[in-house]
Amino acid sequence: MAICFELVVNFGDNLEAAQGAALTDPSPRVLRAGTRQVPLHRPILRTTGPYIELSVLPVAVGRRVAPDGSLPPLRLTPAELTELGHQLYALLAKFDGYVAARVGWDPEPLLDPDELRAEWSEELADGSLHGLVLCEQLHRELGLGDLYVPFRPGYRRLPYRGEKPSSLTVD
């Protein structure tokens, strides 16, 4: 099973916005993680399933990630992953037309509005889903408050607090 550190974006049924985001120049194409340079894979656009999803993965940061092929995984510290995370959010700020987005280890389960309503209502309300970005409409529909701050016009987020030590990081 693959474990991915990535930016994942739910575009609902907005294929045009998703295709536009997939073509966005990530500038820079290589991100920083401490003293390391980490390139990005080409965005992966998935159009099957309940919504259109775009994933942006740094090269060799996950475990058993198919696009990495036989590259050995980078072992990064929480601070280095956090630095990558902030740069992925800067890329997200260039996108429009999406419903929800998040950076982290396998964030997909947190991007489906139905799942958020059914399974994550307490965490949505108490702010523990840090880094979650929602369009204004979904933010209103979910009845969320001021813990969600403006991200860019039309979007609100729980501020990203960075990554914590885990079995996927080095100290």
Secondary structure, 3 states (H helix, E strand, C coil): CCECEEEEEECCCCHHHHHHHHCCCCCCCEEEECCEEEEECCCEEECCCCCCEEEECECCCCECCHHHCCCCCCCCCHHHHHHHHHHHHHHHCCCCCCCEEEEEECCHHHCCHHHHHHHCHHHHHHCCCCCCEEEHHHHHHCCCCCCCEEEECCEEECCCCCCCCCCCCCC
